[in-house]
Amino acid sequence: MIWVCVGSAAKTVVPEYLRGWEEPELPRPAGVGGAKNPDSCGEATMSVKAFELVCLVERELLASPLAPGDKSRPQQLLRIESLECCGHNLYLGSSDGCIHRFHFEEKTSPPGQTTFTASRQLQRTLPGPRKPVTELRAASALHRLLVLCDNVISLADMSSLEPVAAAGARIKGATAFTLNENPASGGDPFSVELCLISAKRRAIQIFLVYEDRVQIVKEVVTPEQPCSLAADGHFLCLALTTQYIIMNYSTGSSQDLFPYNSEEKQPIVKRISRQEFLLAGPGGLGMFATVAGISQRAPVRWSENVIGAAVCFPYVVALDEEFITVHSMLDQQKKQTLPFKDGHILQDFEGRLIATTSNGVYVLTLIPLENQIQDLLIGRRVEEALVLAKGARRNIPKERFQVMYRRILQQAGFIQFAQLQFSEAKELFRSSHLDVRELISLYPFLLPTSSTFARCHPPLHEYADLNQLTQGDQEKIVKCKLFLMSYLNEIRSTEVTNGYKEDVDTALLKLYAEANHDSLLDLLVSENSCILTDCATWLEKHRKYYALGLLYRCNSQDAAALQLWVKIVDGDLQDTTRTDLFEYIVDFLTFCMDQDLVWKYSEWVLQKSEQLGVEIFTRRPSEQQQKNGFIPDDVLNCLKKYPKALLKYLEHLVLDTGMQKEQYHTHLAVLYLDEVLRLKSLSLECCEELPELQIKLRRLLQQSDLYRVHLLLDKIKNSDLHLERSILYGKLEEHDKALNILVHQLKDFAAAEEYCLWNSERKDCPYRQRLFHLLLSVYLNPDSPEDALQVAGVDLLNKHSSEFNVTQVLRLLPETWSVQLLAPFLAGSVRESIHNKAMAQLSVGLAKTENLVYKHEKLKIRGHPIIVSDKKLCQICQTPFSEPAFVRYPNGIIVHTHCAANRHMNPNMAHVSRT
């Protein structure tokens, strides 16, 4: 908020938020208007009881004292015109030119009630005409009382009230004055700075006041006649005839604030803090202004007829002829109205507010802010309480404030909670670091039975439990429980729960179980601190058996968990939480480290499903198999009653892990074979398992070299498994028998070719040629002169021409075969022969080139002479050479031949050249 001033033609800039404001009609307390007693205070109306009005000086003490024995006239009450308070001394200036000094004591009773006891000490009549004493100010450093009476400022002793008789101790022609509590003069400790309004000219005069004299320092001319003033440093805040201004008396510069009409209302100018003033503004507003001409606070709205004002943070107190009103500087709201008939003076004396009527003196005692805040909280006025609590920071020591403010936030949180304002309550709880057990304790049975928690004293709220808070309303109870779920879930991993995480997690589990909430399982599968005994009972009560198993599991009681889950699967317990619980048990056993537990329940699982049961062993990580005692032989012994599981496990050992052990390969082959024979014996035309099983058997017989071939041959010798028998003959290197079966019995020429290929894998070229020649001889056997065999022979030659020796083939071929028939074979053979010859020539050329390179290197070495004499020493044994034979290393070092042969003597030398 800014006021702009340019020279004498200053234009007032009215802040936007002040425009259009209208003064509301002040409430008039019942019974006040007709009060005949001018000192009657009646009943106060309030939203906050911020002050209590307490009588400071009893009415009897304000009566004018009579001369001894004079009872002819009644005592007259003082008509108070001014007052001053310094310590426990009260000075009153009366309308008859007298100064009265009272001494008072303040007492506070245990309930917090403040009372005052005053006694009259002295009365002094000022010399001269008996005019009203309009101003009193105490200069305690000088032990002087400054008195304004009949436009003359004089000095008096504070104790005896005797006027200072020195000629230079009086100032004439003053209409009002003030003391500068923040003097810019630098501070002579034996003087005070006084600023007065001159009655003779439009000017402000600055004086220094000493014990027995006064000294004028400066006179500043003002644009209009001043009516009221306040001072701070070099700055004066003045109420002129038509406006308020800020003036720097050191430089003479001034800044207009805002206009007012002194004829219509009494101006108010109060210094309230360093470089800040309170003014009676237009439209019934109490305005704040700094020495810079700006306002850092929003205005308060008071009566148009205010005659006095004071500040007792965080309140502005205003006085008119009928009321004392209290306004908050924090939210600008009127908080209290005290009826005060014929109000006359309101002043602040170092935090003590004193108000007077024309013949009564009262103190406005501030109710402790903590009490005010508690009253607001009792009235459920949370926002006002929090605003007041924040504002109280400057009045309360830091540590005490932090404790108080945290408690206020917690109380406010419970009030919001009781009103189902959950988001507001949550923020208040979190910001106040509430011990969450205070909240949990409202919910019956949620805290663990072992908890030693006791609510804080005095209590944060008035509720025994949730039922009392909601008055049994089930809908509200459900909402409160949902809130607690959400809140506990948010804070359980934060520092808020340090020290009582068990209580939080236990309460959260109970809420989830009671509400059948999906997050129950998430809580149990994550790291948690749920107390087992409490939670187990609760889960059983709500039939959450699967969750109870998870609770046992996270407490390392796997056996108890499995026992529960097995009962659920068997139907002994009813819990539909997981429809795939059986599969979950299999997974659990698969990764379980407890060997005894796995063996115990694997039988149960296998009885339910061999296919899934065997996964306990096949899916177990291989590094855990031997480590945890799951030896394959033991597993096989366990699975012998379950043929399907046994087959799956052997497939896992042989095919998946590649275990090279004869008994496993043989066992798997026998199982395959027995099952194939069994299925064939059933004569089922549409058996889908048989083809797949035969493929598995053939693949195993082809790829494995570890099974017992003769055992398998004996088992299938009387069966029609010809292809399998041929594979077995191939393993025995009896290729002629194998090929005869394939060619003559099965007449499967493609299988015969495939036989030659897979049998010659990882073998040398002659071996492969031998197999193909053997197959060709079977095709061309004169004892079986079938056309189909000869066609197969031609196809074999033309398709695999590179696998044959042409010379041997030509000897086998019938003379009746034409060249055209064998053209692809002959062309491929010739091409292969030419290719082989070219490759051989290329290899020879490369070898000759490499040899030539080596010879060149040798010549280069021999190109430099090496001189050896009996004076040259061997670099290893350091003895001279006795014969011309030596060894020279590439780096030029020469050593004896026997030293070079002894490699351990020169391990870092290599690649020598011998000469």
Secondary structure as UniProt FT lines:
FT   HELIX           16..18
FT   TURN            19..20
FT   TURN            30..34
FT   TURN            38..39
FT   STRAND          45..46
FT   STRAND          51..57
FT   HELIX           59..62
FT   TURN            68..69
FT   STRAND          80..86
FT   TURN            87..88
FT   STRAND          89..94
FT   TURN            95..96
FT   STRAND          98..108
FT   TURN            110..111
FT   STRAND          114..125
FT   STRAND          133..139
FT   TURN            140..143
FT   STRAND          144..149
FT   TURN            150..151
FT   STRAND          152..157
FT   TURN            158..160
FT   TURN            167..168
FT   STRAND          170..172
FT   STRAND          174..179
FT   TURN            189..190
FT   STRAND          192..198
FT   STRAND          203..209
FT   STRAND          214..221
FT   STRAND          228..232
FT   TURN            233..234
FT   STRAND          235..239
FT   STRAND          243..248
FT   TURN            249..251
FT   STRAND          254..259
FT   TURN            262..264
FT   STRAND          269..273
FT   TURN            274..275
FT   STRAND          276..281
FT   TURN            282..284
FT   STRAND          285..290
FT   TURN            291..292
FT   STRAND          300..301
FT   TURN            304..305
FT   STRAND          308..312
FT   TURN            313..314
FT   STRAND          315..319
FT   STRAND          323..328
FT   TURN            329..331
FT   STRAND          334..339
FT   TURN            341..342
FT   STRAND          343..349
FT   TURN            350..351
FT   STRAND          352..357
FT   TURN            358..359
FT   STRAND          360..366
FT   HELIX           369..378
FT   TURN            379..380
FT   HELIX           382..391
FT   HELIX           392..395
FT   HELIX           398..418
FT   TURN            419..420
FT   HELIX           422..431
FT   TURN            432..433
FT   HELIX           436..440
FT   TURN            441..442
FT   TURN            444..445
FT   TURN            449..450
FT   HELIX           466..470
FT   TURN            471..472
FT   HELIX           474..491
FT   TURN            492..493
FT   HELIX           495..497
FT   TURN            498..499
FT   HELIX           501..515
FT   HELIX           519..525
FT   HELIX           532..541
FT   TURN            542..543
FT   HELIX           545..554
FT   TURN            555..556
FT   HELIX           558..570
FT   TURN            579..580
FT   HELIX           581..590
FT   HELIX           595..608
FT   HELIX           610..613
FT   HELIX           615..618
FT   HELIX           622..627
FT   TURN            628..629
FT   HELIX           632..639
FT   TURN            640..641
FT   HELIX           643..651
FT   HELIX           652..656
FT   HELIX           662..681
FT   TURN            682..683
FT   TURN            685..686
FT   HELIX           689..703
FT   HELIX           709..716
FT   TURN            717..718
FT   HELIX           722..731
FT   TURN            732..733
FT   HELIX           735..740
FT   HELIX           741..745
FT   HELIX           749..759
FT   TURN            760..762
FT   HELIX           765..779
FT   TURN            782..783
FT   HELIX           787..799
FT   HELIX           801..803
FT   HELIX           806..812
FT   TURN            815..816
FT   TURN            819..822
FT   HELIX           823..862
FT   TURN            870..871
FT   TURN            875..877
FT   STRAND          887..888
FT   TURN            890..891
FT   STRAND          894..895
FT   HELIX           897..901
FT   HELIX           903..905
FT   TURN            907..908
FT   STRAND          913..914
//
